[in-house]
């Protein structure tokens, strides 16, 4: 939305970039392709304006098989791009969609930081800079590592008692036959109020994905996310025609052009938007508008994230009317051993409450930033 130009006080005077490494509370196994994750390796960006207001952003690289970025490449790009922002005014960054000139997780950190700084300067929450509030709170899902049905049911029992009603089962590590039986056991064992989705994280061949779809078409699943390798759009289209349940695109939908290709090929029912993967709020909003125009649905998803990216995702989700009717990924900080923010206070009884305070509506603890700091850089 257009933002009224105030004064040169909105100019960016300097940017601090800090890489951090924060351990997960419990290791998280995804699929054979991704292996097991043990830490969040993130780059934190602090933008300072001439008027003294600051804004925070976060980059969450997904690795070789996801977005191709690691923490080293992310930091290199941030150090290359950050000087280009010095002297720019954050109101113009937002109104002129300058975030679209950059891509990927480094772009997300810069873009979110500009939105956060502008929100503080205008004394407005970030969602108000993006549009109108459609959701006061959004239910959160809880993800479960690739494992056995006994493991799944134990976690579902534990977290349903905490208010969570949607559970994402990671697949792609076991045989198709075992994962079909795992899913059937879970669905037949849980109550009617529990929603189940599955995520293969590109872990299946097309033939394996077809076998999974055929073997589960008599079950109700909220969605099947990224069943095949990201560039197999024709395979996604074929699975969508074959499946009774929604097919969701995640790794396949990283850029605006990729979203357009998926829509043109009718290759997904649901699009998994991730602020960091998709390059920030500016690009995510562009994607969301395209997806809504085509009458498709959105799931607000996450990488292994700290509270800054989680907050940005919550603000965007607050403005969207076409969210899929299940839990979304606002639990990432609850899975960490610690966080550099207080985002977790917004997640109550399995739902994330949208803040109305300025900017992202969270506090970044700079002492914790130093605790987990690997390296830091200053650009002015």
Buried (B, 14 or more C-beta within 10 A) or exposed (E): EEBEEBEEEBBBBBBBBBBBEBEBEEEBBBBBBBBEBEBBBBBBBBBBBBBEBBBBBBBBBBBEBBBEBBBEBBBEBBBEBBEEBBEBBBBBBBBBBBBBEBBBBBBBBBBBBBBBBBBBBBEBBBBBBBBEBBBEBBBBBBBBBBBEBEBBBEBBEEBBEEBBBBBBBBBBBBEBEEBBBBBBBBBEBBEEEBBBBBBBBBBBBBEBBBBBBEBBEEBEBBBBBBBBBBEBBEBBBBBBEEBEBBBBBBBBBBBBEBBBBBBEEBBBBBBBBBBBBBBBBBBBBBBBEBBBEBEBBBBBBBBBBBBBBBBBBBBBBBBBEBBBEBBBBBBBBBBBEBBBBBBBEBBEEBBBBBBEEBBBBBBBBBEBBEEBBEEBBEBE
